[in-house]
């Protein structure tokens, strides 16, 4: 049930049905050519300029923005790229005006400096930014812009103007989606079916196989929390699934077993975060996941004071890709036997070399001086420490393909989170348990 990139146009149109309804009937005719042929492209330019000029009142402005949104939704991939290219190239900031304003500011007397700064600030705001903000007033307008950014992220590769437009939109979204504006909600089985369907669709770590599976994940010994934005009240932005357990979990199949008995939350001492999914691809790179974990920990502590340990059971998605680039003969030999994970002897033989390789990857593989594994980077940035590697923790096809069945516990200790966060962000230093350090083959240093 996970989304592939090929499904994006279909999902884009489906999730923006509300916007289509909001603008239905505002313009007549059969709509533009899907590929935005020359004549239609010229009409799009004229509508952009009309929006910027602000002719008429608020109703007229909303109508023009709605028309532009409806037009975009009717276009093919080719037409959408052309539409965005017009916006990116012809409504960019005026480089000459920026230079002149910068020179004027540099030469301004003290009493005229504030006015010169205002002129420069206005020059730095591209007309396309004002156009993008006009969608805010529409029903589903913010959702439209979120999904528009995902289109831009795909189209902008190797295209400088589109990349500039994507960055402008990212800045706008970053200000609108500040964590202070977000609402944390617990989602349970009594939530609207439409919302539960979205969780099924957006789950990106462990696919939800059925409604029975969904119900199991929302039972009394489980929790699900999501962030929502006031402008997208029915669309989760990011959500986390939590299992209430006794001790650290070491196997995701046990956590997801629909036939296992329901645990007593009042007896649990550990909250295990086993799935965190970003629901809106157009918000990639806009950080609020760390705030989600901290908020959820606070809520769980208030509800269940018996909880003493907060940890994850996390995938290691980049391991096998790294292994191909850094081959290890011992690991390759250990995993060469078909069905090795089902053969106790073969699995035992593979355990030591694979765990050592995974530890080396997590600790030593770097990207821009930080952990190369995206999940590791996320949790280390939030102040967690690498606590324990778990063998045969996920023997599904995905688990074997990503990390040869290995998963990791990241531990969140309240007395260490800030220190770990600062050390990782500042120096790239990774907090890890002695057991993980030993697996990587490095002598333990003083301290953690």
C-alpha positions as CSV (number, residue, x, y, z in Angstrom):
1,X,0.0,0.0,0.0
2,X,3.0,2.3,-0.1
3,X,3.0,5.0,-2.8
4,X,5.4,4.7,-5.7
5,X,6.5,7.7,-7.7
6,X,4.5,6.5,-10.6
7,X,1.3,7.0,-8.5
8,X,2.0,10.6,-7.6
9,X,0.0,12.3,-10.3
10,X,-3.1,10.1,-9.5
11,X,-2.8,10.8,-5.8
12,X,-2.1,14.5,-6.4
13,X,-5.4,14.8,-8.2
14,X,-7.3,12.7,-5.7
15,X,-6.1,14.6,-2.6
16,X,-6.9,17.9,-4.2
17,X,-10.5,17.0,-5.0
18,X,-11.6,19.7,-2.5
19,X,-9.7,22.4,-4.5
20,X,-11.3,21.2,-7.7
21,X,-14.8,21.5,-6.1
22,X,-13.9,25.0,-4.7
23,X,-13.2,26.3,-8.2
24,X,-15.6,24.3,-10.2
25,X,-17.6,26.5,-12.6
26,X,-15.4,29.6,-12.1
27,X,-14.2,29.4,-15.6
28,X,-16.0,28.0,-18.6
29,X,-14.9,26.2,-21.7
30,X,-13.2,22.8,-22.1
31,X,-10.1,23.9,-20.2
32,X,-6.5,24.3,-21.5
33,X,-4.6,21.9,-23.6
34,X,-3.1,19.3,-21.2
35,X,0.4,20.0,-22.5
36,X,-0.1,23.8,-22.3
37,X,0.3,24.6,-25.9
38,X,1.6,28.0,-27.0
39,X,-1.8,29.8,-26.9
40,X,-2.7,28.4,-23.5
41,X,0.7,29.3,-22.1
42,X,0.2,32.9,-23.2
43,X,-3.2,33.0,-21.4
44,X,-1.5,31.6,-18.2
45,X,1.0,34.5,-18.4
46,X,-1.9,37.0,-18.6
47,X,-3.7,35.5,-15.7
48,X,-0.5,35.6,-13.6
49,X,-0.1,39.3,-14.3
50,X,-3.8,39.9,-13.6
51,X,-3.3,38.3,-10.2
52,X,-0.3,40.5,-9.5
53,X,-2.0,43.7,-10.5
54,X,-4.8,43.0,-8.1
55,X,-7.6,44.4,-10.3
56,X,-11.0,44.2,-8.6
57,X,-11.6,43.3,-5.0
58,X,-10.9,40.2,-2.8
59,X,-13.6,38.1,-4.5
60,X,-11.9,38.7,-7.9
61,X,-8.5,37.9,-6.5
62,X,-9.8,34.6,-5.1
63,X,-11.5,33.8,-8.4
64,X,-8.4,34.3,-10.4
65,X,-6.2,32.3,-8.0
66,X,-8.8,29.5,-8.1
67,X,-8.8,29.6,-11.9
68,X,-5.0,29.2,-11.9
69,X,-5.2,26.3,-9.5
70,X,-7.9,24.5,-11.5
71,X,-5.9,25.0,-14.7
72,X,-2.8,23.4,-13.1
73,X,-4.8,20.4,-12.0
74,X,-6.0,19.8,-15.6
75,X,-2.5,19.7,-17.0
76,X,-0.3,16.7,-17.9
77,X,3.2,16.3,-16.5
78,X,4.5,18.2,-19.5
79,X,1.9,21.0,-19.1
80,X,2.7,21.3,-15.4
81,X,6.4,21.6,-16.0
82,X,5.7,24.4,-18.6
83,X,3.3,26.1,-16.2
84,X,5.9,26.1,-13.4
85,X,8.7,27.2,-15.8
86,X,6.7,30.3,-16.8
87,X,6.3,31.1,-13.1
88,X,9.9,30.4,-12.4
89,X,11.5,32.4,-15.3
90,X,9.2,35.2,-16.0
91,X,8.2,36.1,-12.4
92,X,11.5,35.9,-10.7
93,X,13.0,38.8,-8.8
94,X,14.6,41.6,-10.9
95,X,18.4,41.2,-10.5
96,X,19.0,44.8,-11.6
97,X,16.6,46.2,-9.0
98,X,18.2,44.0,-6.3
99,X,21.7,45.3,-7.2
100,X,20.6,49.0,-7.3
101,X,18.8,48.6,-3.9
102,X,21.9,46.9,-2.4
103,X,24.1,49.8,-3.6
104,X,21.6,52.4,-2.3
105,X,21.6,50.7,1.1
106,X,25.4,50.6,1.2
107,X,25.5,54.3,0.4
108,X,22.6,55.4,2.7
109,X,23.1,57.8,5.5
110,X,22.1,56.6,8.9
111,X,18.8,58.5,8.8
112,X,17.9,56.9,5.5
113,X,19.0,53.4,6.2
114,X,15.6,52.0,7.3
115,X,14.0,53.2,4.2
116,X,16.8,51.7,2.0
117,X,16.4,48.4,3.8
118,X,12.7,48.3,3.0
119,X,13.4,48.9,-0.7
120,X,16.0,46.1,-0.7
121,X,13.6,43.8,1.1
122,X,10.9,44.5,-1.5
123,X,13.3,43.9,-4.3
124,X,14.3,40.6,-2.9
125,X,10.7,39.4,-2.9
126,X,10.0,37.7,-6.3
127,X,6.6,38.4,-7.9
128,X,6.1,34.6,-8.0
129,X,6.2,34.6,-4.1
130,X,3.2,36.9,-4.1
131,X,1.4,34.7,-6.6
132,X,2.0,31.6,-4.5
133,X,0.7,33.3,-1.4
134,X,-2.6,34.0,-3.1
135,X,-3.5,30.3,-3.0
136,X,-3.6,30.5,0.8
137,X,-7.1,31.9,0.8
138,X,-8.6,29.0,-1.1
139,X,-10.1,25.9,0.4
140,X,-7.4,23.2,0.1
141,X,-5.0,26.0,-1.1
142,X,-2.2,25.2,1.3
143,X,-2.5,21.5,0.5
144,X,-2.3,22.5,-3.2
145,X,1.0,24.3,-2.6
146,X,2.4,21.4,-0.5
147,X,1.8,19.0,-3.4
148,X,2.9,21.6,-5.9
149,X,6.3,21.7,-4.2
150,X,6.6,17.9,-4.6
151,X,6.1,18.4,-8.3
152,X,8.8,21.1,-8.2
153,X,11.2,18.8,-6.3
154,X,10.9,16.3,-9.2
155,X,11.0,18.8,-12.0
156,X,13.8,20.9,-10.6
157,X,16.6,18.4,-10.9
158,X,19.1,20.1,-13.3
159,X,16.8,23.1,-13.9
160,X,18.1,26.2,-12.2
161,X,15.0,28.4,-12.5
162,X,12.7,25.6,-11.2
163,X,15.2,25.0,-8.4
164,X,14.9,28.7,-7.4
165,X,11.1,28.5,-7.4
166,X,11.2,25.4,-5.3
167,X,13.4,27.1,-2.8
168,X,11.1,30.1,-2.7
169,X,8.1,27.8,-2.0
170,X,10.1,25.9,0.6
171,X,10.8,29.1,2.5
172,X,7.1,30.0,2.5
173,X,6.1,26.6,3.6
174,X,8.7,26.6,6.4
175,X,7.2,29.8,7.8
176,X,3.6,28.5,7.6
177,X,4.5,25.1,9.1
178,X,6.4,26.3,12.1
179,X,6.1,23.7,14.9
180,X,4.3,26.3,17.0
181,X,1.3,26.3,14.6
182,X,0.9,22.5,14.6
183,X,-1.6,20.5,16.6
184,X,-0.8,17.1,18.0
185,X,-3.6,14.6,17.9
186,X,-3.9,11.0,19.1
187,X,-5.6,8.9,16.5
188,X,-7.6,5.9,17.6
189,X,-10.0,3.4,16.1
190,X,-12.9,6.0,16.5
191,X,-11.2,8.4,14.1
192,X,-13.1,9.1,10.8
193,X,-12.6,6.3,8.2
194,X,-11.2,8.9,5.8
195,X,-8.4,9.7,8.1
196,X,-7.6,6.0,8.8
197,X,-7.5,5.5,5.0
198,X,-4.9,8.2,4.8
199,X,-2.8,6.5,7.4
200,X,-2.9,3.3,5.4
201,X,-1.9,5.2,2.3
202,X,0.9,7.2,3.9
203,X,2.5,4.5,6.1
204,X,6.0,4.3,4.6
205,X,7.9,2.0,7.1
206,X,5.7,-1.1,7.7
207,X,2.8,-1.3,5.2
208,X,-0.6,-1.7,6.7
209,X,-2.0,-4.8,5.2
210,X,-5.7,-4.6,6.1
211,X,-8.3,-3.0,8.3
212,X,-7.6,-5.7,10.9
213,X,-4.0,-4.7,10.8
214,X,-5.0,-1.0,11.2
215,X,-7.2,-1.9,14.2
216,X,-4.4,-3.9,15.8
217,X,-2.1,-0.9,15.6
218,X,-4.7,1.3,17.4
219,X,-5.5,-1.2,20.2
220,X,-5.3,-0.3,23.9
221,X,-1.5,-1.2,24.1
222,X,-0.7,0.9,21.0
223,X,-0.7,4.6,20.3
224,X,-0.7,6.7,17.1
225,X,0.0,10.4,17.1
226,X,0.1,12.9,14.2
227,X,0.7,16.5,13.6
228,X,-1.9,18.6,11.8
229,X,-1.9,22.1,10.5
230,X,-4.9,24.5,10.8
231,X,-5.1,24.9,7.1
232,X,-5.0,21.1,6.5
233,X,-7.1,19.9,9.4
234,X,-7.9,16.5,7.7
235,X,-4.4,15.8,6.4
236,X,-1.8,14.3,8.8
237,X,1.7,15.9,8.2
238,X,3.7,13.2,10.0
239,X,2.6,10.4,12.3
240,X,4.3,8.0,14.7
241,X,3.1,4.6,15.8
242,X,4.0,3.4,19.3
243,X,4.0,0.1,21.1
244,X,3.7,-0.1,24.9
245,X,6.0,-2.9,26.0
246,X,8.0,-4.4,28.8
247,X,11.6,-3.9,27.8
248,X,13.2,-3.0,24.5
249,X,11.5,-4.6,21.5
250,X,13.8,-6.6,19.2
251,X,11.5,-7.9,16.5
252,X,9.0,-6.0,14.4
253,X,7.0,-9.1,13.5
254,X,6.2,-9.6,17.2
255,X,5.0,-5.9,17.4
256,X,2.8,-6.3,14.4
257,X,1.4,-9.7,15.2
258,X,-2.3,-9.4,14.9
259,X,-2.9,-12.6,16.9
260,X,-0.7,-11.7,19.9
261,X,-2.6,-10.9,23.1
262,X,-3.3,-7.3,23.9
263,X,-1.0,-6.0,26.6
264,X,-1.9,-4.0,29.7
265,X,-0.7,-0.4,29.2
266,X,-0.5,0.1,33.0
267,X,2.1,-2.6,33.2
268,X,4.3,-1.4,30.3
269,X,7.6,0.3,31.2
270,X,8.8,1.0,27.6
271,X,7.4,3.0,24.8
272,X,8.7,1.8,21.5
273,X,8.4,4.1,18.4
274,X,8.4,1.6,15.6
275,X,7.2,3.6,12.6
276,X,7.5,7.3,11.8
277,X,6.0,8.4,8.4
278,X,6.1,11.7,6.7
279,X,2.7,12.0,5.1
280,X,3.3,15.0,2.9
281,X,6.2,14.6,0.4
282,X,6.0,18.3,-0.5
283,X,7.1,19.1,3.1
284,X,10.4,17.2,2.8
285,X,13.2,19.1,4.4
286,X,10.9,21.1,6.7
287,X,11.7,19.9,10.1
288,X,9.1,19.1,12.6
289,X,9.6,15.4,13.2
290,X,11.9,16.0,16.2
291,X,9.1,18.1,17.8
292,X,6.7,15.2,17.2
293,X,8.8,12.8,19.3
294,X,9.3,15.2,22.1
295,X,5.6,16.1,22.3
296,X,4.6,12.4,22.2
297,X,7.0,11.5,25.0
298,X,5.5,14.3,27.1
299,X,1.9,13.1,26.4
300,X,2.8,9.4,27.2
301,X,4.5,10.4,30.4
302,X,1.5,12.3,31.5
303,X,-0.9,9.5,30.6
304,X,1.3,6.5,31.8
305,X,3.8,7.5,34.5
306,X,5.0,3.9,34.7
307,X,6.8,4.4,31.4
308,X,10.6,4.7,32.1
309,X,12.2,4.0,28.7
310,X,11.5,5.6,25.4
311,X,13.2,4.0,22.4
312,X,12.7,3.1,18.8
313,X,12.8,-0.1,16.7
314,X,14.1,1.4,13.5
315,X,15.0,0.3,10.0
316,X,18.5,0.8,8.5
317,X,17.4,1.7,4.9
318,X,20.8,2.5,3.5
319,X,22.9,-0.5,4.6
320,X,22.7,-2.8,1.6
321,X,23.3,0.0,-0.9
322,X,26.4,1.0,1.1
323,X,27.5,-2.7,1.2
324,X,27.4,-2.9,-2.6
325,X,29.8,0.1,-2.7
326,X,31.9,-1.3,0.2
327,X,31.8,-5.1,-0.4
328,X,32.6,-7.5,2.5
329,X,33.5,-11.0,1.4
330,X,32.4,-12.5,4.8
331,X,29.0,-10.9,4.6
332,X,28.4,-11.9,1.0
333,X,29.4,-15.5,1.7
334,X,27.1,-15.6,4.8
335,X,24.1,-14.3,2.9
336,X,24.7,-16.3,-0.3
337,X,22.7,-19.4,0.8
338,X,19.0,-19.1,-0.4
339,X,16.6,-18.8,2.5
340,X,19.5,-18.2,5.0
341,X,17.1,-16.4,7.4
342,X,15.0,-19.6,7.7
343,X,17.9,-21.9,8.3
344,X,19.0,-21.7,12.0
345,X,22.6,-22.8,11.1
346,X,23.0,-20.4,8.2
347,X,21.4,-17.5,10.1
348,X,23.8,-18.1,13.1
349,X,26.8,-18.1,10.7
350,X,25.7,-14.8,9.1
351,X,24.9,-13.0,12.4
352,X,28.4,-11.9,13.5
353,X,29.8,-10.7,10.1
354,X,26.5,-8.9,9.2
355,X,26.1,-7.1,12.6
356,X,29.8,-5.9,12.4
357,X,29.2,-4.6,8.9
358,X,25.9,-2.8,10.0
359,X,27.7,-1.2,12.9
360,X,30.5,0.0,10.7
361,X,28.0,1.5,8.3
362,X,26.0,3.3,10.9
363,X,29.0,4.8,12.7
364,X,31.5,5.4,9.9
365,X,29.5,6.0,6.7
366,X,29.1,9.8,6.4
367,X,27.3,12.3,4.3
368,X,28.4,15.9,4.8
369,X,30.1,14.9,8.0
370,X,27.0,13.3,9.5
371,X,25.5,9.8,9.5
372,X,24.8,8.7,5.9
373,X,21.8,6.6,7.0
374,X,18.7,8.9,6.9
375,X,17.0,7.3,9.8
376,X,20.1,7.3,11.9
377,X,20.6,11.0,11.1
378,X,17.1,11.8,12.1
379,X,17.3,10.2,15.5
380,X,20.8,11.3,16.3
381,X,19.8,14.9,15.4
382,X,17.0,14.5,17.9
383,X,19.4,13.5,20.7
384,X,19.0,9.7,20.7
385,X,21.9,7.3,21.0
386,X,22.5,4.0,19.2
387,X,21.6,1.4,21.8
388,X,21.3,-2.1,20.3
389,X,21.4,-3.9,17.0
390,X,18.8,-6.7,16.6
391,X,19.4,-9.7,14.5
392,X,16.5,-11.2,12.4
393,X,14.4,-8.3,13.6
394,X,12.7,-7.9,10.2
395,X,12.9,-10.8,7.8
396,X,10.3,-9.5,5.4
397,X,11.4,-8.9,1.8
398,X,11.9,-5.2,2.5
399,X,13.8,-5.9,5.8
400,X,16.2,-8.3,4.1
401,X,16.6,-6.0,1.1
402,X,17.4,-2.9,3.2
403,X,19.6,-4.3,6.0
404,X,19.8,-8.1,5.9
405,X,17.0,-8.3,8.6
406,X,18.8,-6.1,11.1
407,X,17.0,-3.3,13.0
408,X,18.3,-0.9,15.6
409,X,17.0,0.5,18.9
410,X,17.7,4.3,19.3
411,X,17.3,5.3,23.0
412,X,15.9,8.6,24.1
413,X,17.1,9.4,27.6
414,X,15.9,12.7,28.9
415,X,19.1,13.4,30.8
416,X,21.2,12.9,27.7
417,X,19.1,14.2,24.8
418,X,20.4,17.8,24.8
419,X,24.0,16.8,25.2
420,X,23.8,14.1,22.5
421,X,22.0,16.6,20.2
422,X,24.6,19.3,20.6
423,X,27.5,16.8,20.1
424,X,26.1,15.4,16.9
425,X,25.0,18.7,15.4
426,X,28.2,20.5,16.4
427,X,30.9,17.9,15.9
428,X,29.2,15.0,14.2
429,X,29.9,12.9,17.3
430,X,27.6,9.9,17.5
431,X,26.3,8.8,20.9
432,X,26.3,5.0,21.1
433,X,26.2,2.2,23.7
434,X,29.4,0.2,24.5
435,X,27.8,-2.8,22.8
436,X,27.3,-1.0,19.5
437,X,30.8,0.5,19.8
438,X,32.3,-2.9,20.3
439,X,30.5,-4.3,17.2
440,X,32.1,-1.6,15.1
441,X,35.5,-2.7,16.2
442,X,36.5,0.5,17.9
443,X,37.8,0.7,21.5
444,X,35.5,2.4,23.9
445,X,36.4,5.9,24.8
446,X,35.8,7.5,28.2
447,X,32.3,8.8,28.7
448,X,29.5,7.5,26.6
